[in-house]
Amino acid sequence: MLNLSNRIAKSAKVCNDRYTEFLAADREFDRAFAQAYLDYEGPQAEKRYAADKATMTEREARDVADAAHRYADRLSKALQSELMAYQSLNKSILAQFQVAGVGDR
């Protein structure tokens, strides 16, 4: 359980790092999209589509960062659930020992 607790503690930093990376990628995507939108010299109706096409790399980087953040968050929650399961199991075992009279010595 100690090892699991340590992994949970470390997961907070990993989640934070992944979220920071996602925010940076999201900002870069927004900046690149706005610049591509402003730079496009064509009909107004085509600006958004041209900006979408021009920023596919930034969008992909943002999506990868988002997926990494979500994975780290889910892993952290899974570790917490595993710890709660071990704690519940520990309580059950302690209760069984108390009923059996073991440990009262």
Sequence and secondary structure as in RCSB ss.txt:
>XXXX:A:sequence
MLNLSNRIAKSAKVCNDRYTEFLAADREFDRAFAQAYLDYEGPQAEKRYAADKATMTEREARDVADAAHRYADRL
SKALQSELMAYQSLNKSILAQFQVAGVGDR
>XXXX:A:secstr
 HHHHHHHHHHHHHHHHHHHHHHHHHHHHHHHHHHHHHH  S GGGHHHHHHHHTHHHHHHHHHHHHHHHHHHHH
HHHHHHHHHHHHHHHHHHHHHHHHHTTT  
